[in-house]
C-alpha cells in the first residue's frame, strides 16, 4: 500500500442531513466489516490510499470528484465510529478547521482512556501537519487534519490544503509505517499542477543536504526540488461523469453480475427479503470497496454508480437503494459478530463473481461506444430515480412523464 496526494476541484455547498446521517451509518458498517475480515490495521492502510479513500466517498453518495469528499468522509467516520470506537479499537481525531486544532487534546484524552503513548502521537500529528505546510511548499494551505489511530498505536493521517486561486484542494495521505523520520520521502511523491510558483519539497531524498543546512523547515528560496510522480490522483473540474473517468469494463461486470445472478442463484445473500437487481448492483460496488486490491481503485468515479451523488451526478442519490444497502450490510456484520459469517462471506463471493465476469470480458474488444453505455446507465437511473426516492441537494427527483425502466430495490 502506497501513500500519496490527490488534487480535487473546490466545490461549495453542504451535505444535507438526509445524506450525512446515512454516510455515518455506511462508514461505520464498512469499517466494522473491514475489521472483521482483515483487522483494524487494514483500515488504516485503506485510508492511506488516496484512490480507495475517493472510492469510499463515491460509494457514500458524495460528489464523485470534489474536495468536499475529504471533510465529509472523515466527519462521517468520526460520527459513525464514535459509539463503537472502544469495541473496534479505532479512533478518529481532528477534522476541519477548528476541529483540526483540537487534535492534540483529543489524542491526550484518548491516551488517558487507552494505553497509548499520547505524547508521541501528538508529536506525530504536529510533524505531519508541519511537513505538509512548511517542508512541502506547493501553494496549498492546510485547513483539515484527520488523525485515525488504533489501540495498537498505529495511525493514518488524511489532511487537505486549499489553493483558492487555482480553485483546487490537495489531499495528503500518511501511514505510520512509511513515515519514518517524517522528513525523508514520507509520501510516495508530491507534485503540483503547472503554476508560476516553484514546488519546494524538502522531503525529497535529493534535498538531504538542504535539510541539514536549514535550521527551520520553512525556507524562502531553497530552489525547486520536484518529486518524481508515482501516485497522484487529479480530478477534473466538470461535475458530470464522462466515459474517460472510469473503467467501463469493470462497471459493466458489476452490471452483468447483478442482472444475471438473480435471487435464485445467490441464496446466501439474497435470502434477505427485498433484495433485487438494483440493490445487488450497489452491493457489488460496496463489496469491491471491502475486498478490492489497491490496483482496482484507479477510477473511483465508478463507485458513484452505487448510490449516485448529492449534486445529482451521475444521478440523484436513490435513498431506497441506499437504505437497503445499509440494512444488508448491518445484518451481515451483526451476524458475523456472533459467529454467523455466511452473509458477510457472501459479499466476498459477490466480488469474486464480478472479477470472473470482468475476466471473461478481457478477451473481447472494447464496447463500440463506452460513452453510449455510460449514457444508457445514467438514463436508466434517472428514469427510475423518482420511484427509488432519488434526492440531490436541489431536492427530490421528479417523476418522469413516462417511466419505461424500473429497478426494484
C-alpha positions as CSV (number, residue, x, y, z in Angstrom):
1,X,0.0,0.0,0.0
2,X,1.4,3.4,-1.0
3,X,0.6,6.8,0.3
4,X,0.3,9.9,-1.9
5,X,-1.6,13.0,-2.8
6,X,-4.9,13.8,-4.5
7,X,-5.8,17.0,-6.3
8,X,-9.5,17.9,-6.3
9,X,-11.6,20.9,-7.6
10,X,-13.2,23.1,-4.9
11,X,-17.0,22.8,-4.7
12,X,-19.3,24.7,-2.4
13,X,-22.3,23.6,-0.5
14,X,-23.1,21.5,2.5
15,X,-24.0,17.8,2.9
16,X,-27.8,17.6,3.6
17,X,-28.8,15.8,6.8
18,X,-30.6,13.1,4.9
19,X,-27.3,12.1,3.4
20,X,-24.9,12.9,6.3
21,X,-26.8,10.5,8.6
22,X,-26.6,7.7,6.1
23,X,-22.9,8.4,5.4
24,X,-22.1,7.9,9.1
25,X,-24.0,4.6,9.2
26,X,-22.5,3.3,6.0
27,X,-19.0,4.4,7.0
28,X,-19.4,2.6,10.4
29,X,-20.7,-0.7,8.9
30,X,-18.0,-0.7,6.2
31,X,-15.2,-0.2,8.8
32,X,-16.8,-2.9,11.0
33,X,-16.8,-5.3,8.1
34,X,-13.1,-4.5,7.2
35,X,-12.1,-5.1,10.9
36,X,-13.9,-8.4,10.9
37,X,-12.4,-9.5,7.6
38,X,-8.9,-8.1,7.6
39,X,-8.2,-6.4,11.0
40,X,-8.1,-2.8,12.1
41,X,-4.6,-2.2,10.6
42,X,-6.1,-2.8,7.2
43,X,-8.5,0.1,7.8
44,X,-5.5,2.4,8.2
45,X,-3.9,1.1,5.0
46,X,-7.0,1.7,3.1
47,X,-7.4,5.3,4.4
48,X,-3.8,6.0,3.4
49,X,-4.6,5.2,-0.2
50,X,-6.0,8.3,-1.9
51,X,-7.8,6.2,-4.6
52,X,-9.5,4.0,-2.1
53,X,-10.5,7.0,0.0
54,X,-12.0,8.6,-3.1
55,X,-13.9,5.4,-3.9
56,X,-15.3,5.3,-0.4
57,X,-16.6,8.8,-0.7
58,X,-18.2,8.0,-4.0
59,X,-19.9,4.9,-2.7
60,X,-21.2,7.0,0.2
61,X,-23.0,9.3,-2.2
62,X,-20.8,12.3,-2.2
63,X,-19.9,14.4,-5.3
64,X,-17.7,11.9,-7.1
65,X,-14.6,14.2,-7.5
66,X,-15.0,17.2,-5.3
67,X,-12.8,18.4,-2.4
68,X,-15.8,18.0,-0.1
69,X,-15.3,14.3,-0.1
70,X,-12.4,14.6,2.4
71,X,-14.3,16.7,5.0
72,X,-17.5,14.6,4.6
73,X,-15.9,11.2,4.8
74,X,-13.8,12.0,7.8
75,X,-16.7,13.6,9.5
76,X,-18.9,10.6,8.8
77,X,-16.3,8.2,10.1
78,X,-15.8,10.3,13.2
79,X,-19.6,10.4,14.0
80,X,-20.3,6.8,12.9
81,X,-17.4,5.2,14.8
82,X,-17.8,7.2,18.0
83,X,-20.3,4.7,19.6
84,X,-18.1,1.7,18.7
85,X,-14.6,3.1,18.9
86,X,-13.8,1.2,22.2
87,X,-15.1,-2.1,20.7
88,X,-13.2,-1.6,17.4
89,X,-10.1,0.0,18.9
90,X,-10.2,2.7,16.1
91,X,-10.4,6.4,17.0
92,X,-10.9,9.3,14.6
93,X,-9.4,12.6,15.9
94,X,-9.3,16.1,14.4
95,X,-11.3,17.3,11.5
96,X,-12.0,20.5,9.6
97,X,-10.9,24.0,10.7
98,X,-11.0,24.5,14.5
99,X,-11.5,20.7,14.9
100,X,-8.1,20.1,13.4
101,X,-6.5,22.3,16.0
102,X,-8.1,20.1,18.7
103,X,-6.3,17.0,17.6
104,X,-3.6,17.2,20.3
105,X,-6.0,17.5,23.1
106,X,-8.2,14.7,21.7
107,X,-5.1,12.4,21.5
108,X,-4.1,13.3,25.1
109,X,-7.6,12.5,26.3
110,X,-7.5,9.2,24.3
111,X,-4.2,8.4,26.0
112,X,-5.9,8.6,29.3
113,X,-8.6,6.1,28.3
114,X,-6.4,3.7,26.3
115,X,-2.8,2.6,27.0
116,X,-1.2,4.7,24.3
117,X,1.9,6.9,24.1
118,X,-0.2,10.0,23.7
119,X,2.8,12.5,23.6
120,X,4.3,10.5,20.7
121,X,1.1,10.6,18.8
122,X,0.7,14.3,19.4
123,X,4.3,14.8,18.1
124,X,3.4,12.7,15.0
125,X,0.3,14.8,14.4
126,X,2.1,18.1,14.6
127,X,5.0,16.8,12.5
128,X,2.7,15.6,9.7
129,X,1.0,19.0,9.6
130,X,4.3,20.9,9.7
131,X,5.8,18.8,6.9
132,X,2.9,19.3,4.5
133,X,2.7,23.1,5.3
134,X,6.4,24.0,5.5
135,X,8.7,21.3,4.2
136,X,6.4,20.9,1.2
137,X,5.6,24.3,-0.2
138,X,3.2,23.7,-3.1
139,X,0.8,26.6,-2.7
140,X,-1.9,24.7,-0.7
141,X,-2.7,25.9,2.8
142,X,-3.8,23.2,5.2
143,X,-7.3,23.5,6.7
144,X,-8.2,19.9,7.5
145,X,-6.3,17.3,9.6
146,X,-7.8,13.9,10.4
147,X,-5.7,11.6,12.6
148,X,-7.0,8.0,12.8
149,X,-5.3,5.8,15.4
150,X,-5.8,2.3,16.7
151,X,-5.3,0.8,20.1
152,X,-2.0,-0.6,18.8
153,X,-0.7,2.9,18.4
154,X,-0.7,2.6,14.6
155,X,-2.1,5.6,12.7
156,X,-3.0,7.1,9.4
157,X,-3.4,10.8,8.6
158,X,-5.6,12.4,6.0
159,X,-5.2,16.1,5.6
160,X,-6.1,18.7,3.0
161,X,-4.9,22.0,1.8
162,X,-6.6,24.7,-0.3
163,X,-5.4,26.9,-3.2
164,X,-8.2,29.4,-3.8
165,X,-6.6,31.0,-6.8
166,X,-6.5,27.7,-8.7
167,X,-9.8,26.6,-7.1
168,X,-8.3,23.3,-6.1
169,X,-7.8,21.4,-2.9
170,X,-5.0,18.9,-2.4
171,X,-5.3,15.9,-0.1
172,X,-2.3,14.3,1.6
173,X,-2.2,10.7,3.0
174,X,0.1,9.3,5.6
175,X,0.7,5.9,7.1
176,X,2.6,5.3,10.3
177,X,4.9,2.6,8.9
178,X,6.0,4.7,6.0
179,X,6.5,8.0,7.9
180,X,10.0,7.0,9.2
181,X,11.8,10.2,10.2
182,X,8.9,12.3,8.8
183,X,11.3,14.3,6.7
184,X,12.6,11.9,4.1
185,X,10.1,10.7,1.5
186,X,7.2,10.0,3.9
187,X,4.9,10.3,0.8
188,X,5.3,8.4,-2.4
189,X,5.5,11.6,-4.3
190,X,4.2,15.2,-4.3
191,X,3.6,17.2,-7.4
192,X,1.6,20.2,-8.3
193,X,-0.1,21.3,-11.5
194,X,1.9,23.8,-13.6
195,X,1.9,27.2,-11.9
196,X,4.2,30.3,-11.7
197,X,5.3,29.2,-8.2
198,X,8.0,26.5,-7.9
199,X,7.2,23.5,-5.7
200,X,9.6,23.2,-2.8
201,X,9.8,19.6,-1.5
202,X,12.4,19.3,1.3
203,X,11.3,15.7,2.0
204,X,12.9,14.6,-1.2
205,X,16.0,12.4,-0.8
206,X,17.9,14.8,-3.0
207,X,17.2,17.6,-0.5
208,X,19.0,15.8,2.4
209,X,21.8,18.4,2.3
210,X,19.4,21.3,2.3
211,X,17.7,19.8,5.4
212,X,21.0,19.5,7.2
213,X,21.9,23.1,6.4
214,X,18.4,24.5,7.1
215,X,17.5,25.4,10.7
216,X,13.8,25.8,10.0
217,X,11.7,23.7,7.7
218,X,10.1,26.8,6.2
219,X,12.5,28.4,3.8
220,X,12.2,31.2,1.4
221,X,14.1,30.1,-1.6
222,X,15.7,26.6,-1.4
223,X,15.3,26.0,-5.1
224,X,12.9,23.7,-7.0
225,X,13.0,20.1,-5.8
226,X,10.2,18.4,-7.6
227,X,9.4,14.8,-6.6
228,X,9.1,12.1,-9.2
229,X,5.4,11.4,-9.8
230,X,4.4,7.9,-8.8
231,X,0.9,8.2,-7.4
232,X,-1.1,11.3,-8.0
233,X,-4.9,11.5,-8.3
234,X,-6.1,14.6,-10.2
235,X,-9.8,15.1,-10.6
236,X,-11.4,17.1,-13.4
237,X,-13.5,20.3,-12.9
238,X,-16.7,19.0,-14.5
239,X,-19.4,17.6,-12.3
240,X,-20.9,15.0,-14.6
241,X,-19.2,11.7,-15.1
242,X,-17.6,11.1,-18.5
243,X,-16.7,7.8,-20.0
244,X,-13.0,8.5,-19.7
245,X,-13.4,9.0,-16.0
246,X,-14.0,5.3,-15.3
247,X,-13.1,1.7,-16.4
248,X,-16.2,0.8,-18.4
249,X,-15.4,-2.9,-18.3
250,X,-15.4,-3.1,-14.6
251,X,-18.6,-1.2,-14.3
252,X,-20.1,-3.5,-16.9
253,X,-19.0,-6.5,-15.0
254,X,-20.9,-5.4,-11.9
255,X,-24.0,-4.6,-14.0
256,X,-23.7,-8.1,-15.6
257,X,-23.5,-9.9,-12.3
258,X,-26.4,-8.0,-10.8
259,X,-28.6,-8.8,-13.8
260,X,-27.6,-12.4,-14.3
261,X,-27.2,-13.9,-10.8
262,X,-30.7,-13.2,-9.7
263,X,-32.2,-14.2,-6.3
264,X,-32.4,-17.9,-7.2
265,X,-28.7,-18.4,-7.9
266,X,-27.3,-16.3,-5.0
267,X,-29.2,-17.6,-1.9
268,X,-26.7,-16.7,0.8
269,X,-27.1,-13.0,0.2
270,X,-30.5,-12.8,-1.5
271,X,-32.5,-14.7,1.1
272,X,-32.6,-11.3,2.8
273,X,-36.0,-10.0,1.9
274,X,-36.5,-7.3,-0.8
275,X,-33.1,-7.6,-2.4
276,X,-33.4,-7.1,-6.1
277,X,-31.2,-6.3,-9.1
278,X,-30.6,-2.7,-8.3
279,X,-29.6,-3.3,-4.7
280,X,-27.3,-6.2,-5.8
281,X,-25.5,-3.8,-8.1
282,X,-24.9,-1.3,-5.3
283,X,-23.7,-4.2,-3.0
284,X,-21.3,-5.4,-5.7
285,X,-19.6,-2.0,-5.7
286,X,-19.6,-1.9,-1.9
287,X,-18.2,-5.4,-1.8
288,X,-15.3,-4.2,-4.1
289,X,-14.6,-1.4,-1.6
290,X,-14.3,-4.0,1.1
291,X,-12.3,-6.6,-0.8
292,X,-10.7,-5.0,-3.9
293,X,-6.9,-4.8,-4.3
294,X,-5.4,-1.3,-4.5
295,X,-5.0,-1.5,-8.2
296,X,-8.8,-1.6,-8.6
297,X,-9.3,2.0,-7.4
298,X,-7.7,3.9,-10.2
299,X,-11.1,5.0,-11.4
300,X,-13.0,6.0,-8.3
301,X,-15.8,7.6,-10.3
302,X,-17.1,4.1,-11.0
303,X,-18.2,3.8,-7.4
304,X,-20.5,6.7,-7.7
305,X,-22.8,4.4,-9.6
306,X,-23.7,2.5,-6.3
307,X,-25.6,5.4,-4.7
308,X,-25.3,8.4,-7.1
309,X,-24.2,11.8,-5.8
310,X,-25.7,14.6,-3.8
311,X,-25.1,17.0,-6.7
312,X,-27.2,14.8,-9.0
313,X,-24.2,13.3,-10.8
314,X,-24.1,10.8,-12.2
315,X,-27.7,10.6,-10.9
316,X,-29.6,11.6,-7.7
317,X,-29.0,9.5,-4.6
318,X,-31.6,6.7,-4.6
319,X,-32.5,6.6,-0.9
320,X,-34.5,3.3,-1.3
321,X,-31.3,1.6,-2.5
322,X,-29.0,3.3,0.0
323,X,-31.2,2.2,2.9
324,X,-31.4,-1.3,1.6
325,X,-27.6,-1.5,1.2
326,X,-27.3,-0.3,4.8
327,X,-29.8,-2.9,6.0
328,X,-28.0,-5.8,4.3
329,X,-24.5,-4.7,5.5
330,X,-25.7,-4.1,9.0
331,X,-27.3,-7.6,9.2
332,X,-24.2,-9.2,7.7
333,X,-21.9,-7.6,10.2
334,X,-24.1,-8.3,13.2
335,X,-24.4,-12.0,12.2
336,X,-20.6,-12.2,11.8
337,X,-20.1,-10.8,15.3
338,X,-21.9,-13.7,16.8
339,X,-20.1,-16.3,14.6
340,X,-22.5,-16.4,11.7
341,X,-20.4,-15.0,8.9
342,X,-22.5,-16.5,6.0
343,X,-23.8,-13.2,4.7
344,X,-20.5,-11.4,5.1
345,X,-18.8,-14.1,3.2
346,X,-21.5,-13.8,0.5
347,X,-20.3,-10.2,-0.1
348,X,-16.8,-11.6,-0.8
349,X,-18.3,-14.1,-3.3
350,X,-20.2,-11.3,-4.9
351,X,-17.0,-9.5,-5.5
352,X,-15.4,-12.7,-6.9
353,X,-18.3,-13.1,-9.3
354,X,-17.7,-9.6,-10.7
355,X,-14.0,-10.5,-11.2
356,X,-15.0,-13.6,-13.1
357,X,-17.3,-11.6,-15.4
358,X,-14.6,-9.0,-15.9
359,X,-12.0,-11.6,-16.8
360,X,-14.4,-13.1,-19.4
361,X,-14.7,-9.6,-20.9
362,X,-11.0,-9.0,-21.1
363,X,-10.5,-11.1,-24.2
364,X,-13.3,-9.2,-26.1
365,X,-13.0,-6.0,-28.0
366,X,-14.0,-2.8,-26.1
367,X,-17.6,-1.7,-26.4
368,X,-18.5,0.1,-29.6
369,X,-19.0,3.2,-27.6
370,X,-18.2,3.4,-23.9
371,X,-19.9,6.8,-23.8
372,X,-23.1,5.2,-25.2
373,X,-23.1,2.5,-22.4
374,X,-22.5,5.2,-19.8
375,X,-25.3,7.3,-21.2
376,X,-27.7,4.3,-21.1
377,X,-26.9,3.5,-17.5
378,X,-27.3,7.2,-16.4
379,X,-30.6,7.4,-18.3
380,X,-31.8,4.2,-16.7
381,X,-31.0,5.5,-13.2
382,X,-32.6,8.9,-13.9
383,X,-35.8,7.3,-15.2
384,X,-36.0,5.2,-12.1
385,X,-34.9,7.9,-9.7
386,X,-38.3,9.1,-8.6
387,X,-39.5,5.6,-7.8
388,X,-36.4,5.0,-5.7
389,X,-36.8,8.2,-3.7
390,X,-33.9,9.9,-5.5
391,X,-32.6,13.0,-3.9
392,X,-30.0,15.7,-4.6
393,X,-29.1,18.9,-2.9
394,X,-31.6,20.6,-5.2
395,X,-34.5,18.5,-3.9
396,X,-36.3,15.3,-4.7
397,X,-36.2,13.7,-8.2
398,X,-39.2,14.5,-10.3
399,X,-41.4,11.6,-11.6
400,X,-40.9,11.5,-15.4
401,X,-44.0,11.5,-17.7
402,X,-43.2,8.0,-18.9
403,X,-41.3,5.6,-16.7
404,X,-40.4,2.7,-19.0
405,X,-37.5,1.4,-17.0
406,X,-37.6,0.3,-13.3
407,X,-35.1,-1.3,-10.9
408,X,-36.7,-2.9,-7.9
409,X,-34.8,-2.3,-4.7
